[in-house]
């Protein structure tokens, strides 16, 4: 997977399908991000570059519980590719 602005946009669209809002803010995040579960908001440090933002969003996504039936076929395919890539790098 390439860490480009287009990849970031696709990941943001996937979060939108899950009804999560992504905000890029400054704050004191130990892990670089914060999740407000009751309001379905993911807050990521605005000082991160594209690669770090993608990695944070993938971390958040791996910790969320959701029904994959909510996603479009294209999003399911992308999610599978991203998860496979992350498993290979770990």
C-alpha positions as CSV (number, residue, x, y, z in Angstrom):
1,X,0.0,0.0,0.0
2,X,1.2,3.4,-0.9
3,X,0.9,6.3,1.7
4,X,-0.6,9.0,-0.5
5,X,-3.2,11.6,-0.1
6,X,-5.5,9.5,-2.3
7,X,-5.1,6.5,0.1
8,X,-5.9,8.8,3.0
9,X,-9.0,10.1,1.3
10,X,-10.2,6.5,0.6
11,X,-9.7,5.6,4.3
12,X,-11.6,8.8,5.4
13,X,-14.5,7.7,3.1
14,X,-14.5,4.3,4.7
15,X,-14.9,5.9,8.1
16,X,-17.7,8.0,6.7
17,X,-19.5,4.8,5.7
18,X,-19.2,3.7,9.3
19,X,-20.7,7.0,10.5
20,X,-17.4,8.1,12.1
21,X,-16.2,11.7,11.8
22,X,-12.5,12.3,11.5
23,X,-11.0,15.5,12.9
24,X,-7.4,16.7,12.7
25,X,-6.8,18.7,15.9
26,X,-3.9,19.4,18.2
27,X,-3.9,17.9,21.7
28,X,-2.0,15.8,24.1
29,X,-2.5,12.3,22.6
30,X,-0.2,9.6,24.0
31,X,-0.8,7.5,20.9
32,X,-1.4,10.3,18.4
33,X,-5.1,9.9,18.3
34,X,-8.2,9.8,20.5
35,X,-11.6,8.1,19.9
36,X,-14.8,9.6,21.2
37,X,-17.0,6.4,20.9
38,X,-20.3,7.8,22.0
39,X,-20.2,10.5,19.4
40,X,-18.4,8.4,16.8
41,X,-15.5,10.9,16.4
42,X,-11.9,10.0,15.8
43,X,-9.4,12.8,16.5
44,X,-5.9,12.6,15.0
45,X,-3.0,14.9,15.6
46,X,-3.0,17.6,13.0
47,X,0.8,17.7,13.0
48,X,1.1,14.2,11.5
49,X,2.1,13.7,7.9
50,X,0.1,11.6,5.5
51,X,1.8,8.3,6.4
52,X,1.3,8.8,10.1
53,X,-2.4,9.8,9.6
54,X,-3.0,6.6,7.6
55,X,-1.3,4.5,10.2
56,X,-3.4,6.1,13.0
57,X,-6.6,5.6,11.1
58,X,-5.7,1.9,10.5
59,X,-5.0,1.5,14.2
60,X,-8.3,3.0,15.1
61,X,-10.1,0.8,12.5
62,X,-8.5,-2.3,13.9
63,X,-9.9,-1.5,17.4
64,X,-13.4,-0.7,16.2
65,X,-16.2,-3.2,16.2
66,X,-18.5,-2.8,13.2
67,X,-20.6,-4.8,10.9
68,X,-18.8,-5.2,7.6
69,X,-22.2,-5.3,5.8
70,X,-22.4,-1.6,6.4
71,X,-19.6,-1.1,3.9
72,X,-19.7,-1.0,0.1
73,X,-18.0,-3.8,-1.9
74,X,-15.2,-1.5,-2.9
75,X,-14.6,-0.5,0.8
76,X,-14.6,-4.1,1.9
77,X,-12.0,-4.9,-0.7
78,X,-9.8,-1.9,0.3
79,X,-10.2,-2.9,4.0
80,X,-9.0,-6.4,3.2
81,X,-5.9,-5.1,1.4
82,X,-5.0,-2.7,4.2
83,X,-5.4,-5.4,6.8
84,X,-3.3,-7.8,4.8
85,X,-0.6,-5.2,4.4
86,X,-0.6,-4.4,8.1
87,X,-0.3,-8.1,9.0
88,X,2.7,-8.5,6.7
89,X,4.5,-5.5,8.2
90,X,4.0,-6.6,11.8
